[in-house]
Amino acid sequence: DDKWGFQVVAHALFDGLGPDACIVAREVLLLALFGVMAATARGLGARPWTALPFLLLALVAGRSRFTFRPDLLSSVLTVTMAATMSMVPSDSAE
């Protein structure tokens, strides 16, 4: 099983702090995901009211994927990497 690390963390959260800890962990990951996406949009020049409908569309389109599962952490890490790469100046601008 390639998701054993997530299962260990989820089990520790559930056994140690109860089911509410898993819900809080999911909400923190969702906030991180959409926070990074919003910051990336703003960093690339989008106005807040322009980015908001697209973020809401992404929320509605992906709602079935936003359960407490390893894919949610992978999404946060992928978006963070893309945001980091989009903020690095390119050498071709010289």
Order of alpha helices (4+ residues) and beta strands (2+ residues): alpha-alpha-alpha-alpha
